[in-house]
């Protein structure tokens, strides 16, 4: 009987292992985006699910002003993002949460403006807030992220009224 329970547990784990999430709606995709990168230090993220969020030609990166005051977009791939971010996430933890969202959809394209904040500990101080601009395309019955670029909140650029929910 004990062997039957072990066999049943193995079958359940094999049927759920490697299953991809259903990204046929934007809410699931957005929730997964924030969940998959968040967690305590020393916790390995589910990078396979992270990569599954993105179109194969996706780009992402921050927008920041350079020394001359010109806003620049530093484009990287999701793979490069993981290379650069994973060590910091392992060392310090990283907890990013969505504060508010505005979504516009036209046919098979969508634009999501997602206000965020992040902390290094779940109950720690907010380190930074800002807005993620996320472009999506609907293909083969699901949404894919084609681009994410973000800008941190500054004195010059506070969060917009729709997004400013201070915690």
C-alpha positions as CSV (number, residue, x, y, z in Angstrom):
1,X,0.0,0.0,0.0
2,X,2.8,2.4,0.9
3,X,4.3,1.8,-2.6
4,X,1.0,2.7,-4.2
5,X,1.1,6.1,-2.4
6,X,4.6,6.7,-3.5
7,X,3.7,5.8,-7.1
8,X,0.7,8.2,-7.0
9,X,2.8,11.0,-5.6
10,X,5.3,10.5,-8.4
11,X,2.6,10.5,-11.1
12,X,1.1,13.7,-9.8
13,X,4.5,15.4,-9.6
14,X,5.4,14.3,-13.2
15,X,2.1,15.5,-14.6
16,X,2.5,19.0,-13.1
17,X,6.3,19.3,-13.7
18,X,7.1,21.4,-16.7
19,X,3.5,22.5,-17.4
20,X,3.3,25.9,-18.8
21,X,1.0,28.5,-17.4
22,X,-2.0,29.7,-19.4
23,X,-1.2,33.2,-20.7
24,X,-4.4,33.6,-22.7
25,X,-5.3,36.5,-20.4
26,X,-3.2,39.5,-19.5
27,X,-3.9,39.3,-15.7
28,X,-2.3,35.9,-15.4
29,X,0.7,37.0,-17.4
30,X,1.2,40.2,-15.3
31,X,0.7,38.3,-12.0
32,X,3.3,35.7,-13.1
33,X,5.7,38.4,-14.2
34,X,5.9,39.9,-10.7
35,X,5.7,36.6,-8.9
36,X,8.5,34.9,-10.8
37,X,11.1,37.5,-10.1
38,X,10.2,38.0,-6.4
39,X,11.4,36.1,-3.5
40,X,14.0,35.9,-0.7
41,X,17.7,35.7,-1.3
42,X,19.1,32.2,-1.7
43,X,15.8,31.2,-3.5
44,X,16.4,30.3,-7.1
45,X,13.8,31.8,-9.4
46,X,11.7,29.9,-11.9
47,X,13.6,31.3,-14.9
48,X,11.9,28.8,-17.3
49,X,8.6,30.4,-16.6
50,X,10.1,33.8,-16.8
51,X,11.5,33.1,-20.3
52,X,8.1,31.7,-21.3
53,X,6.5,35.1,-20.7
54,X,8.5,36.6,-23.6
55,X,8.3,36.6,-27.4
56,X,11.5,35.2,-28.8
57,X,12.6,38.6,-30.0
58,X,11.7,40.5,-26.8
59,X,13.8,43.3,-25.4
60,X,13.7,44.9,-22.0
61,X,15.6,47.5,-20.0
62,X,15.6,50.7,-18.0
63,X,15.2,54.2,-19.3
64,X,17.5,56.7,-17.6
65,X,18.9,60.1,-18.2
66,X,22.6,60.3,-19.1
67,X,25.0,63.0,-17.9
68,X,23.7,65.3,-20.7
69,X,20.1,64.9,-19.5
70,X,19.0,62.8,-22.4
71,X,16.8,59.8,-21.7
72,X,18.4,56.6,-22.9
73,X,16.9,53.1,-23.3
74,X,19.4,50.4,-22.4
75,X,18.0,47.4,-24.4
76,X,18.8,43.9,-23.2
77,X,17.3,40.5,-23.8
78,X,15.4,38.6,-21.0
79,X,18.4,36.2,-20.9
80,X,20.8,39.1,-20.3
81,X,18.4,40.5,-17.6
82,X,18.7,37.2,-15.8
83,X,22.5,37.2,-16.1
84,X,22.7,40.6,-14.6
85,X,19.9,40.4,-12.0
86,X,20.0,36.8,-10.7
87,X,23.1,37.2,-8.5
88,X,21.7,40.4,-6.8
89,X,18.4,38.6,-6.2
90,X,20.2,35.6,-4.7
91,X,22.3,37.9,-2.5
92,X,19.7,40.4,-1.3
93,X,16.3,39.1,-2.1
94,X,13.9,41.0,-4.3
95,X,10.2,41.7,-3.9
96,X,8.5,43.6,-6.6
97,X,4.8,44.3,-6.5
98,X,2.3,45.9,-8.8
99,X,0.7,49.0,-7.4
100,X,-1.7,49.8,-10.2
101,X,-2.2,49.1,-13.9
102,X,-3.7,50.6,-17.0
103,X,-4.2,48.3,-20.0
104,X,-5.2,49.2,-23.6
105,X,-5.9,46.4,-26.1
106,X,-6.4,46.7,-29.9
107,X,-6.8,43.4,-31.7
108,X,-3.7,41.4,-31.1
109,X,-1.6,44.1,-29.4
110,X,-1.7,45.5,-25.9
111,X,0.0,48.2,-23.9
112,X,0.2,47.8,-20.2
113,X,1.4,50.6,-17.9
114,X,2.2,48.9,-14.6
115,X,3.2,51.0,-11.6
116,X,5.6,49.0,-9.3
117,X,7.6,49.2,-6.1
118,X,10.3,46.9,-4.8
119,X,11.9,46.0,-1.6
120,X,14.8,43.6,-0.7
121,X,12.7,42.1,2.2
122,X,9.0,41.5,2.2
123,X,8.5,43.8,5.2
124,X,11.5,46.1,4.4
125,X,11.4,49.7,3.3
126,X,10.4,50.5,-0.3
127,X,13.7,50.9,-2.3
128,X,12.2,52.3,-5.5
129,X,8.9,52.9,-7.3
130,X,8.3,53.5,-11.0
131,X,6.3,52.5,-14.0
132,X,6.8,49.5,-16.3
133,X,5.7,50.0,-19.9
134,X,4.9,46.6,-21.3
135,X,4.0,45.8,-24.9
136,X,2.3,42.5,-25.6
137,X,1.3,40.5,-28.8
138,X,-1.4,37.8,-28.9
139,X,-0.2,34.8,-30.9
140,X,-1.2,31.1,-30.9
141,X,-3.9,31.6,-28.3
142,X,-1.8,33.5,-25.7
143,X,-0.1,36.8,-24.9
144,X,3.7,37.3,-25.2
145,X,5.7,40.2,-23.8
146,X,7.6,41.8,-26.7
147,X,9.1,44.7,-24.8
148,X,9.4,46.0,-21.2
149,X,11.0,49.2,-20.4
150,X,10.7,51.0,-17.2
151,X,11.4,54.3,-15.6
152,X,12.0,54.8,-11.9
153,X,10.1,57.5,-10.0
154,X,12.1,60.7,-9.4
155,X,11.3,64.1,-8.0
156,X,11.0,65.3,-11.6
157,X,8.8,62.4,-12.5
158,X,6.6,61.2,-9.6
159,X,4.2,58.4,-10.2
160,X,1.1,59.5,-12.2
161,X,-2.1,60.0,-10.3
162,X,-3.6,56.7,-11.5
163,X,-0.6,54.8,-10.0
164,X,0.2,56.7,-6.8
165,X,-0.9,54.4,-4.0
166,X,1.7,54.9,-1.3
167,X,2.3,52.0,1.1
